[in-house]
Amino acid sequence: LTNRQAKTTEKLSTGKRLNRPSDDPLAALKSTIFESQGRRVEQQKRNMDSARNTLVTSEAVLGEANTTLFRVKELAIQSLSSVMNGPDRAFMGAEVAQLREHLRSIANTKSNHRYIFAGFQSNQEPYSAAGAFQGDTNFTEVEIGDGLRIESTLSGGRPFGDGTANTVDTFRILDDLEAGMLAADENATQTAFEELETSIEQIITSRQHLGVQLTKLSSAESINEYLQERIPQILSEQQDTDFAEAVSELTLVENSLKATLAASSRMLQSTSLLDFLR
């Protein structure tokens, strides 16, 4: 009873019914499992926060890129008009050059201190001043749930051209378009204009891919939020003291202990020394 009294007092003083594994081995095992799960959930939350920042930035950047290329498309259409003269086309060619530089700046955007369209070569600008791709075609994946991963970046170079036959080179197309306008070469301008459509479509499909990843992320965030609330509740159920129950138990133990001591005292008082010596 004394040992039970000490343990119950400890539960009340610490607020924990599990102060050592021996207090309840099964509950201790469950607590270890859920504590490990809680750490994974916290790490997944950090992964999701970082991934959301990169994905949202990427989507916004490609939205701006799309707007830029639509402006280039308008200029190309105007340039192909028969009413445009040489100086007009030269002026529009100069604007295409400016838009090209703006697009290169967009393609070299950073998120979380890394270039988001460079693949694994994220410490250097993916596109040089000449518009040449300097990254690689890898993409980054992160864990957002047990057995669930998403791509937090696009394949390097995917929206603007990665230097392979798998993508169209947007910067080369803009160079060709500018050159065609400045030279008043209708055939060259027409060819670049047709390729521009493919470049715009390339960015649109890249944005769609980002949208799929963001949808997956949103679903995982809802589950993660629930787990962040539920796991501490489960741990509390396994580890924390039920104060009403503990107080009741302590009172019962103390009463039992008093009764035992009283009975022992009465027994000793009714027994003489000769009884022990017989």
Number of C-alpha atoms within 10 A of each C-alpha: 11 10 9 13 17 12 17 23 16 17 22 18 11 12 16 18 24 20 16 10 12 10 12 14 12 11 18 19 13 15 21 12 12 17 16 11 16 19 12 16 21 15 15 21 20 14 17 23 14 15 26 17 13 20 23 16 16 25 19 13 18 22 14 15 24 20 13 18 22 15 15 24 20 12 20 25 13 15 28 18 11 8 8 12 11 13 12 16 24 19 15 21 26 16 16 25 18 12 18 23 17 15 23 22 14 17 24 20 18 19 17 10 9 18 23 30 33 31 24 19 18 20 14 15 22 25 22 12 10 11 21 15 22 18 23 19 18 17 18 15 14 16 19 26 20 10 6 11 16 18 20 26 24 24 21 26 27 25 25 27 24 26 17 12 8 9 16 22 24 26 23 17 20 27 17 18 30 27 20 24 27 20 15 21 15 16 11 16 25 18 14 23 24 13 18 24 13 15 23 22 13 20 22 17 13 19 22 13 15 20 15 12 20 20 11 15 24 13 11 19 18 10 14 19 13 11 16 16 11 13 17 14 13 15 19 15 14 20 20 18 21 15 15 10 11 19 16 12 16 20 14 13 19 16 12 13 15 12 12 13 12 12 12 11 11 11 11 11 9 7 10 10 8 7 7 7 6 5
